Amino acid sequence: MSNAKLMTPLFYQGNFNADGKKMRAILVREVSNGTDTYRLWRRDGKPDRKRPSNTDDAYILYVELGG
């Protein structure tokens, strides 16, 4: 997969990631306001939420700053 990478999120499983654990993430899309561009990532594998109210709510999005 060309759009997957290992990344170190600020929070891991709901807690501050003090240990620097990495997760495999998949690029969802890039968003821009005309001057700044941000990448939106989601975790690869099982959904983050066990019982989402909508199929689009199954994953938490992570924003990459300074990419």
C-alpha positions in Angstrom: 0.0 0.0 0.0 1.5 3.3 -1.0 -0.7 5.4 1.2 0.1 3.5 4.5 2.8 4.4 6.9 4.0 4.0 10.5 3.3 7.1 12.5 3.6 8.2 16.1 0.3 9.7 17.3 0.1 12.2 20.1 -2.6 10.0 21.8 -2.6 6.2 21.7 -5.7 4.3 22.9 -7.1 7.4 24.5 -4.0 8.2 26.6 -1.1 10.5 26.0 1.6 8.6 24.0 4.5 9.1 26.4 6.1 5.8 25.3 6.2 6.9 21.6 4.3 3.9 20.4 3.7 3.7 16.6 0.6 2.7 14.7 0.1 1.8 11.1 -2.1 4.5 9.4 -3.8 4.9 6.1 -4.2 8.2 4.4 -7.8 9.1 4.0 -7.5 12.5 2.2 -5.9 15.8 2.2 -7.8 19.0 3.1 -6.8 22.6 2.4 -8.0 26.0 3.2 -6.1 27.5 0.3 -2.9 28.2 2.2 -2.4 25.3 4.5 -2.8 21.6 3.7 -3.5 18.9 6.3 -3.5 15.1 5.9 -6.2 13.1 7.5 -5.2 9.6 8.6 -7.0 6.6 10.2 -5.7 3.5 11.9 -5.2 0.5 9.8 -7.0 -2.7 10.8 -10.0 -3.0 13.1 -12.3 0.0 13.7 -11.6 2.2 16.7 -15.3 2.1 17.8 -17.1 -1.1 18.5 -20.6 0.1 17.9 -20.6 3.1 15.6 -23.9 4.9 15.0 -22.9 5.2 11.4 -20.5 3.3 9.2 -18.5 6.5 8.7 -18.0 6.8 12.5 -16.0 3.6 12.9 -12.6 5.2 12.8 -10.9 8.2 14.6 -9.2 10.6 12.3 -5.7 11.8 13.0 -4.5 15.1 11.6 -0.8 15.4 10.5 0.7 18.8 11.2 3.9 19.9 9.6 4.0 16.8 7.5 
